[in-house]
Amino acid sequence: MAWIFGILFLAAAAGLSIAYLQWRQEDPEKAARIERFVGKTGKTVGRVATNATKRAAVASVQAVNSASKALAEQREAAQKARIPLRWVGCEESVEIDGFTISQPLTYLANRSSGRVDEPSSMDPRDPVSRKPGYQTQRLPYWPSYHNMDPTQRFVYLSWMSEGRIRLPSEIGYAFVFFYGLERRTLVDQHDHETAIAEVLRLRQLHRGGEQYSGSFENYTAGFLWFLSVAYPEAFTEEMIQSLAEGGRYWNEDKLASLLCWFATQKRPLSEWAAFIVAGQLPQSQRSVVTNRVGNEFKELFCKYYRERYHQGLTLESSARDRAYRYTTASAVIGQVCCTGTNPMGRSSQLKSLSTIWNQCVDELRKFSSVVQKQGDSELTPEAWEAMPEELRNGTDHPLTQQFCRIVDDHTTEEGFALIPVHKLAPLVGAEHRDRLTPTQSRQLCVTAEHIGYGLEPDARIAVSSYKREDVVAPFLRMYDEQVNPGRYKAALCMLRLGLAVAASDGEIHPDELAVIAQNVEKWFQLNAEERRRLESMQAVLIHDGPDMKGLQKLATGLKSQQKQAIGKMLIALIAADGIITKEEIRSVRKCYRTLGMSESDVDAALSTLESLKSDEPVTVVQAGGSRRAGEAIPTTGQNEIEFHLDRGAIAEIMQQSREVSAILADAMGVEESVDEVTGTAMTMEPELPSQSTTVTDDVESSDAADTEPQGGYDGLPERFHEIYEALIKQDGWCRDELEALGSERGLMIAGAIEAINDWTYETYGGPIFVEDGDRIVVERALLD
């Protein structure tokens, strides 16, 4: 109100001033005396008036501030009530249905104020049940607090209120809590040190617990290794050592993250880290020495390492940074990416570690070997494979040094090895053959396995036999998990299809390859051994290029419904990175034609995935543009086509990966195939031979009737006799005729032809049925 009185005062003063001027002109002397009087008293009056005005103004401002603060507090309270998701950190506690949770490190949800997708968030209004003696149901594969039933929430809240001092009886509850830590660090980008310490603590509880979860081990390790690159200052070396020595499995990404942390912190490589790195390098020998005398071996390695690098190896990074990725356990976040230094790109600096490793193996070999009197005779591969398992476990395979030398000679700067088959063929006595027999091919895989390596493609899973010019990728076998041939072959088939589409523009972009491979691994739920194999197979596929002939061979045994399911999954696979190029669409159409479908089937598949909404477009762009992660999808231009894909429909197809896996496994005749190395039938859940498997005669032993020689078909399973006789009656067959022939006899024609060709390799030295464009031709000269 003070400003109103000020205006009135000024108006009155103006009126008095005008009257005074008129009076001053009429009586100037009297006016002068009055002015002198007013001049003396005016200063005092002015000071009093000014002070009063100031006090009124200050009081007015204070009143306004008080009102504004009260209003702001009301608005803040109202806004908090409307927030659907709120983090509750280590300085707070929360009460839910009688449970007091201190340091909850999770989110609270208010679903009445909006949609909340975070699976870890707890809404206090969700019901909780304490039914005594009630059998709690198991959690689904992707659990969430909101979707738990009341008794499951009781279990989860009990675990949280106890301070998470142990892991819950079912690991899914720990995953729900872990989802929240992922969001807080990777999405909100806060509380990194708190989350790191908590996950390290949970991993210690996991290692000391009775139950082991490979998923929990892999996801928590991947999470921490990613954070060590993104926020290296949040880790001490003790934390890095605990993470490194506490893990069971290693892969290239984890190894690169370990080296990146030391390089970023400008620390020389510690001896404990050097020992771990050396053990993962492909040039380092696989030997029983490292296990039988492990303590002595590590002590000797560290001694030689200190002698060579007094303060430790100083790492140098390549000129180009490396992209480090982590696919979250939470389904609502997906993949995150950051860049960091790349010491792995300078692999030559690590070669000295393999040299020290191999030196230790050689020096401790005699000390660790099993005492066995052999006289002057040299242990041969055949004699080693004929030994009892107990003796073989104490003796290195005779071909270990020769095999490792070949791997070392073909290892690139990137750390991958691609070896022509003719370099490995002498190991199985096939150095002069243009094509190895199926038995020799499988024997080569078993020999590599005895030495501690795997080969991809594996002749016991993906191919029937190797050609001389074929390329294989060796990899270290670091897992005890068994390979499911049906699941792995199905995943490999989808990877081949995805790479065929990705290569449509003449180049396979690394980011595009990473998205395809990670989605295939996730959809088919591959175990660690299968993921390791798929990583090696990627290098072979990139080297060899798209295999459309293999796709055409697969199409022979597919039914229409199976083709439609695979086609939809292929489209979902290439749409997963948010960009579809025109070249990819053309390549998809080509794949559809190869599968025996029309272009209208492509349009129909796209239409089922197309959304009626337009808020999340997937743009079809010209090929050749950048596909780097994190870049915005290009705006729609004149030469572009825009599809608005239904994310829900794509997610539904991804959820159907198990059914697609069964479809592909059936189409490739997995249930009919036989492991001719071990002589055991391979079903949908078979096991690969262990490292102690010996090479035996090439025998098909699924049942007695199949192994009995019948007439002139000695060695060919009886179920293939009838179709073999039918096939050799003509000089050639088209695809439709073959499919009909197989359907009449209840056989997958592709699997039958492959089995017969394997038999003719062994019997006549070559395949009887050869592909010639769209036809299968019978090699009459071979029969003659």
Summary of the structure (lengths in Angstrom):
residues: 784
radius of gyration: 36.9
end to end distance: 117.5
largest distance: 152.6
contacts: 2356
relative contact order: 0.05
helix: 55%
strand: 9%
